[in-house]
Amino acid sequence: MTAYERLDVNAKQDARALARWEGEGGRLMPARQGGSEASLESTKEDVVEQIRRVRQVIKSRATIEGAGVHLHRAIGFGPPELYDPFLLLDDFRSDDPNQYLSGFPWHPHRGMETITYVLRGEVEHGDSLGNKGVISPGDVQWMTAGSGIIHQEMPKGDERGAMYGFQLWANLPAATKMMKPRYRGVTSAEIPIVIDAGGATIKVIAGTAGGVTGPVRDVVTSPEYLDVDLPAGKSFTHRTPRGHTVFAYVIGGKGLFCQQSDPYSYEAVGGNYFDMKRERLIGDGHLVFFDDGDTVSVVAEAEPVRFLLISGKPIREPIAWHGPIVMNTQEELRIAFEELERKTFIKDRG
């Protein structure tokens, strides 16, 4: 029984106690064992906000994707249900054009969403809906593949050869996997920036922070996507929906997450066999995966820390995933790839 269900039960107990008091001439009767007064006290304790604890810290791993793009993958190696509704998180930051110019030529997607966030350089894109353009620094592309889309993403570095960006994959529930595809391009100017009471600068891409809601809305999994820049000596606390999957990906500096200064209080994944020391602060290129709770807290000590804070409502459905297509069953996967071969994959051309 949840705290809120207990509150409802206790309220009914209080009503019965009041009726008993009134029916016995207004004489206050002693509380019975398990009565409302004791229950209400315990319920007050139950509803106190709980800080999420760090469950796992994952070091992103180097891999090659697309037509030869060198990147680091933070999510996408383990069971796909682990980060439900999220399937993959790629970090494609590089200062070497030879590591990214080959890009991601024309390829299909079905049954999921891709969210691309660019910090430096540009990504040229086009799709089967007729959309084409450039994702510039600070911009976000939120693409819902739905019933099927074919697109390409070609990274182009800036004048110094730098290409910095991230791509997140989010699953869709069975009821909306075959929805009409849609594309949302969000420019940097459309993303609100909030400075919270603790001194953090927050770009609100999706969800709400500091009373401000981001431009990406009406998404099935109720995602939150924040870019948080926390100066040295400052702290950040943020409410997160209980029951949602929540993680942070550090993209600069180092920070202390959820007051856990003991690096052995959580599991560390992705390091080398000869890593002999665990750092107290969590730094660039590491994903912090949280247990359930109500809030996330971060402290920047001697240096600032910047991280992406992402959350979403779990779908809790079977996942059948191969390459760029994510369905619920192997039979649905078979149909999707057969349609690709027969050139009947695209259901909507915009």
Secondary structure, 3 states (H helix, E strand, C coil): CCHHHHHHHHHHHHHHHHHHHHHCCCCCCCCCCCCHHHHHHHHHHHCCCCECCEEEEEECEEEEECCCEEEEEEECCCCCCCCCCEEEEEECCECCHHHCCCCEEEEEEECEEEEEEEEECEEEEEECCCCEEEECCCCEEEEECCCCEEEEEEEECCCCCCEEEEEEEEECCHHHCCCCCEEEEECHHHCCEEECCCCCEEEEEECEECCEECCECCCCCCCEEEEEEECCCCEEEEECCCCCEEEEEEEEEEEEECCCCCCCCCEEECCCCCCCCCCCCEECCEEEEECCCCEEEEECCCCCEEEEEEEECCCCCCCEEECCEEECCHHHHHHHHHHHHHCCCCCCCC
